[in-house]
Amino acid sequence: MAQTLAIVRRQLIQITKDIWTLILLIATPLLVLLFSNFLYLNHAEPHSEQWLYQSCALLCITAFIFPCLTGAVSILRDKKLGTLEQSLASPVSRGKFVLGYLFGIGTIIAVQTIILLLFAIFIFQWPLSWTLILLYILLIIEALAAIEIGFFIAVIIKNALCIFLSIAFASVLQMIHWSGMPGWRQAVSIITPVYYSVEGGAYMILHRYLLLGFFINAAALIVFIFLFFILNIWALQKIRRV
């Protein structure tokens, strides 16, 4: 437990020690969400079911991309500085190492998600409701899955450019379901975390099947977390120094 907390503390210090990094981490998703609102929803009928669904999709996609990037950049930084290899050479287990990264970055992302959700409520003019608490929990679970995915991509790929291209591809993949593409491309979207956050979030916004919709989609996202947790342990085993 102490080893995991030490990694959590190190991640928090690394992210928060540079004020400009922290500002960018908070401000960039807000600007992306604001730009997307004008680009995609400016001509839609406000507060219609389609408008509510699409605004929720924009929020969920934004809430996925930046935690994924943050997880990948953290690993990329530690690989460049040699901190990753040093940590893996220590007695700390790979599982504790992954948990330390997950909760360290996840703490910052939890704050980012609160600001992002409040900003979305403001620009989308969503009515205040207790269901937004469920939506926030769903976004946090999605963000944890995104951190794990970014972690995995950064560990298995050595080239920084390839890492960012892979994350860009993963981000585009998340948009397939929301874009309305027909055929097999819709089936592909089922294997993406954003599919479940958008579907669950839509239930929260539209007030349909609230608890059932929340628990089913939250459970699916938790499966992604556990799956990539195991994959990350496996990936770290390949680079751990004996």
N, C-alpha and C positions, 0 to 999 in steps of 0.2 A: 504493500500500500504506500509506504514512504517513497519507494522508487517511482511509482506512478505519479504521486503528487509532486515530486521533484521535476519530472518531465513536464507536468502541467504548468508549474511555476516558471520553468524556463521558456516555454512557449508564450506565456502571457507577457513575460519581460521582453522577449524578442519582438513581439508585435506592438507592444505599447511604448517601448523606449523611443521610437521615432514618431513624433506627433504628426508628421506629414503622412506617414504610412497609415496611421490610424484615421486621419481625416479622409484620405482617399478610400479607405476600406468602408467608411460609413457613407461618404458623399457619392461615390461612383454608382452604387446601386440605385440611389435616389434619382440621380440624373438619368440613368438608363430607363427607369420606370416612368419618369416624367416625359422623356422623349418618346417612349413607346406609346404612352397614353395619347399624345398628339398625333402620332403616326398611324395608329391602328384604330383608336376609338373616337377620334374627333368627329367622324361622320356617322357614328352609330347612334341609335336612339337611346338616350340615357335611361338607365334603370329597367330596360327590357331584359328578358331572360338571357338573350344572346349577349347583350352588353355586360351583364353581370358575370356570365360564364367567361367571356373573353378577358375581362379585367382581372378575374381571379387567376386565369391562366398566365397572364403577364406577370402577376405577382409571384406565382409559384415558379415560373421559369427563371425569373430574376433571383429568387431566393435559392435556386439550385446552382446557378452558374458561379456566383461569387464565393460561396463556401468551397466549391470544387476547386476553383482557382487558388484560394487561400491555402487549402490543404496541399496542393501540388507545389506552390511556391515555397511553403515552409520546408518540405522535404528537399526541394531543389536547392534551397539555401544551405541546409545542413549537409547535403552531399558535396556542395562546392567548398564549404569550410572544413569538411572532414569530421564534423560533429556526429554525423549519422554513423560512420564506421566506428568512432570512439565509443559511442553509446552502445552499439551492438557488441563491441568487444568487452563491455563491462558485464557483471553478473546479472543485470536486469533481463528478465524474460522478454521474448518478442511480444507476447500478449500484453504485458504491462506497458511496453514501449508504445504499442499501437493505441492503447487506452489513454496513455499520457498525451499523445498528440490529439486524439479525438476530443478529449475533455478540455484540453488547453485551448485549442482553436475553437471548440464548440462554445466555450464561455464567451469569447468575443463575438462569435456569430449569433449567440442568443440575444446579446444587446443590439447587434445590427438588425436582427429580425424584428425586434420590438419597434425600432425606429422605422424600418421599412413598412411594417404593417400599419403603424400610425399614419405614415405618409400616404399609403394606399387608401386608407379610410378618408383622408382629406381630399386627395385629388380625384378619387372615384366617387366620393360622397356616399359611401356605404352607410346605411343606418346602423347606429350603435346597438349591439345585441350581445348577449352572453355567448352566442355561437362563435363570435370572434376569438374567444379564449380557446375554443376547440381548434379553430383555424391556426392560431399561433402555435399550439402544441404540435399540430400536423406539420407546420413549416419547420419547426425545430427538428422533428424526426427526419424530415426530408433533408435538412441541412447536414445532419449527422451522416446520412447516407452519402451526400455529395462530398463531404470531407473524406470519407473512406474511399470513394471512387477517385478523387484527386490524388490521395495518398498512393493508391495502387498504381495509377498511371505514372506518377513521378518516380516510383521505386523501380518499376520494370523497364522504363525507358530511360536511356542514358543521355540522349541529346535533348537540350532544352527546347529547341525549336520543335522537335517531334512531340514533346510533352504538351506544348501549347496547341499544336495542331490537333493532337488527340483530344484535348479538352474541348477545342472548338467543334470537332466532329461530334463528341458526346453531347455538347450543348445543342447543336442542330438536331441531333437525334431526338432530343427531348421535345422538340417543337412539332414533330410529325403529326401527333394526334390532334393538337390544337389547330394546325393549319388546315385540317379537313381533307388531306390527301386520301384518295380512294384506294381500295384493293389491299394488297398484302402489306403496304406501308402502314396502314392502320394497325394491322396485327403486330408489326414490329414495335409499335409504340407501347404495347403491353409490357414489354421487358424493360421499360424505362421508369425510373422513380417518379419523374414529373407526372406521368400518366395518373398515378395514384394520388399524388398531392392535388392535382387539378380536379380530379373526380371527387375526392373527399372535400376539397375546399368549396367546390360548387354546391355540394350538399349543405355546407355551412352557410353559404351566402344566400342560397335559394330556399333555405329552411325546409329541406326535404330529407326524410330518413336520417335525421340528425345523428343519433347515436350509432345506428347500424352502419351508416355511411362512414362515420368517423372511425369506428373500430376496425372495419374491414380494410379500409385503405391504410390506416396506421399500421395494422398488422403486416400488410404487404411491404410497407417501407421498412419495418423492423427486420423483415426477412432480408432485404437488401443490405442492411447494416451488418447482420450476422454473416451473410455470405461474403461480403468484402472484408470483414474482420478476419475471417479464415484465410481469404486470398492474400491479405496483407501479411499475415504471419508466414504464409508459404513463401511470398516474395522476399521477405526479409531474410528467410533462411538461406536464400541463394547468395546473399551478399555478406552474410555474417562471417566475421573472421573467427576462425577456430583457434 
